[in-house]
Amino acid sequence: MNKVQPRIQKWPATSRLLHWLSALLLLVTWCLILLYGNNENSLYISLHKAFGISILFWTIIRLMNRFLTNAPPAVPMPRWQSIIARLTHFALYALLIAMPIAGLLMSVYGGRPVDIFGLFEIPVFVTPDRSAARFYNDLHTNIIWPMIIIFTIAHVGGALYHQFIKKDNLIKRMS
């Protein structure tokens, strides 16, 4: 006997588009820093910074969209899973705002403006300070980045758990 699956209510198209483009922006930004680390071509670090600032604005747009659109009804799950899901989403949003801000502060405290795809430049708006630049570098690379990895793995792991273990088609809500 086939079990009839209830109709999946998807997130609005804008939410789905913003979600997947955020993932793509994060992947491109990560690839650019890997390319820079292996080659030290200044184009890679410049693009990394521009895409990083793009992530900041994209995340702010995602948050505005989130507050302005209706979410589909929650998928039934135990309360503890619901709490973990909400905390994971909150952490990802917070980290995707904190990461580019820390990167920007690392650059400007290092005395370097940030070029945004040749369209405009964020100037050095603070007095350069090597210790502050080092602090924001450490925050950007050693604290926030590993946290983004951890929460992204938790987010993807939760989605895969729902898809392949619970088989409740949770992923279809975002496809």
Salt bridges, closest charged atoms under 4 A:
ASP168 OD2 - HIS162 ND1 2.61
